[in-house]
Amino acid sequence: MASLVQDVWLGWGPRLRGRRFAPWEEAAVRLVFCPDRESTLDDPLLLRFLESLAEELEVIAWEVRGQGASGGRFGPEVLDDARRLVAETPTRWGGEKPLVLGGSGLGGWLALAAADQPGVSGAFALAASLEPAGPLAPVLAEALEATFTRTPLAIPTLLVDPRDQGAEDEARAREWLAREPRASRALSASRDLLLPPWDGMLRAWAGAIGRATTARR
């Protein structure tokens, strides 16, 4: 379990809620994680998952606009928020730690979309979905789909998906794997990707990326 659990606020407008988790000893890798739009940082299953990751990683989790305690209204600006958070992470929390991005559901695609930012060493997505609800869905989907036309990433990415996910999300996952030379995928018989063994697998995956990044510096 995490030794440090700290509520934080991202100070631009609208103010966004975050939570920082860390182990007792200084972590070698920092993870920025965005949950699915249907989740908040108070969800017990998500909380246990994040605390498990923080046994070895420093974790910064955040709620998008209009979700949980974050202000504003959900819309395409959430991608700009993700990019800004990534850019400001080193100065906000200090240190030159390797940075990994992650997310679940819609948060998974936000993580992959922001993974072209300088300083990002890797990114993963759990059951990534491009199907946000509401009238702003087409605008946000268009912004996220730009990730399929930009230059392929030079960093490793990982998709963790249930075997029985929907046809549209399955097609997107296959498209991502086909275009990203360092992408990999793990399939689960269960849809509960926040449960073991996936927390331990992701700790190990992020840790390996961190060690490789540090060795290259």
Protein Blocks (a to p, Z undefined) as FASTA:
>chain_A
ZZbdcddddfbdcdddddddddfbdcfbdcdddddfkbcfklmklmmmmmmmmmmpccdd
dddehiajbgcjddfklmmmmmmmmmmmmmmngpjddcddddehjlmmmmmmmmmpghia
bdcdehiafbdgdjklmmmmmmmmmmmmmccdfbdcdddddfkbcfklmmmmmmmmmmmm
kbccdddfbfblmbcfklmmmmmmmmmmmmmmmmmZZ
